[in-house]
Amino acid sequence: MIDSKLLDDLAKRVAGSVPVGLQLLQEDLQKNLRSALEAGLSHLELVTREEFEIQRAVLLRTREKLEGLERRIAELEADTRPSAD
């Protein structure tokens, strides 16, 4: 889930960048932007950096095992081929 502080900060930045004439509505705009951001981001399948790094490590180990198995199969196939004498 997205950090609430991050959403607040993003909403403040966007609301702070509105033209001067609209800054009277800044607080209301900030609340609405935060709600819109939260709703929009909730539909995305986001993961934390920690979850991403864990899955990355699992994938790397799996890839290494697969490469090892592929090498082993190639060795076994080479051992079982009839010689061309």
C-alpha positions as CSV (number, residue, x, y, z in Angstrom):
1,M,0.0,0.0,0.0
2,I,1.1,3.5,-0.7
3,D,2.4,5.5,2.3
4,S,-0.1,8.0,3.5
5,K,2.6,10.6,4.0
6,L,3.7,10.2,0.4
7,L,0.2,10.8,-0.8
8,D,-0.2,13.9,1.4
9,D,3.2,15.3,0.1
10,L,2.2,14.7,-3.5
11,A,-1.2,16.3,-3.1
12,K,0.5,19.4,-1.4
13,R,3.0,19.7,-4.2
14,V,0.3,19.6,-6.9
15,A,-2.0,21.9,-5.0
16,G,0.9,24.3,-4.4
17,S,1.6,24.6,-8.1
18,V,-1.8,25.9,-9.0
19,P,-2.1,29.5,-10.2
20,V,-2.3,32.3,-7.5
21,G,-6.0,33.0,-8.2
22,L,-6.9,29.4,-7.3
23,Q,-4.8,29.2,-4.1
24,L,-7.8,30.3,-2.1
25,L,-9.1,26.9,-2.9
26,Q,-5.8,25.2,-2.2
27,E,-6.8,23.3,1.0
28,D,-10.0,21.9,-0.7
29,L,-8.0,21.1,-3.8
30,Q,-5.4,19.3,-1.8
31,K,-8.0,17.1,-0.1
32,N,-9.6,16.3,-3.4
33,L,-6.3,15.6,-5.1
34,R,-5.3,13.3,-2.2
35,S,-8.6,11.3,-2.5
36,A,-8.2,11.1,-6.3
37,L,-4.6,9.9,-6.0
38,E,-5.5,7.3,-3.4
39,A,-8.4,6.0,-5.4
40,G,-6.3,5.9,-8.6
41,L,-3.3,4.2,-7.0
42,S,-5.5,1.6,-5.2
43,H,-6.5,0.1,-8.5
44,L,-2.8,-0.5,-9.4
45,E,-1.1,-3.7,-8.3
46,L,1.9,-2.0,-6.6
47,V,4.4,-3.8,-4.3
48,T,6.8,-2.4,-1.8
49,R,10.5,-2.2,-2.6
50,E,11.1,-5.0,-0.1
51,E,8.6,-7.3,-1.7
52,F,10.2,-6.5,-5.1
53,E,13.7,-7.3,-3.9
54,I,12.6,-10.6,-2.4
55,Q,10.9,-11.7,-5.6
56,R,14.0,-10.5,-7.6
57,A,16.2,-12.7,-5.4
58,V,13.9,-15.7,-5.8
59,L,13.9,-15.2,-9.6
60,L,17.7,-15.0,-9.6
61,R,18.1,-18.2,-7.6
62,T,15.5,-20.0,-9.9
63,R,17.4,-18.8,-13.0
64,E,20.7,-20.1,-11.6
65,K,19.1,-23.5,-10.8
66,L,17.6,-23.7,-14.3
67,E,20.9,-22.9,-15.9
68,G,22.6,-25.6,-13.8
69,L,20.0,-28.1,-14.8
70,E,20.3,-27.2,-18.4
71,R,24.1,-27.8,-18.2
72,R,23.6,-31.1,-16.4
73,I,21.1,-32.3,-19.1
74,A,23.6,-31.3,-21.8
75,E,26.3,-33.3,-20.1
76,L,24.1,-36.4,-19.6
77,E,23.0,-36.2,-23.3
78,A,26.6,-35.9,-24.4
79,D,27.5,-39.0,-22.3
80,T,24.7,-41.1,-23.7
81,R,25.4,-40.3,-27.4
82,P,27.0,-43.2,-29.3
83,S,30.5,-42.6,-30.4
84,A,31.2,-42.2,-34.1
85,D,33.9,-44.9,-34.3
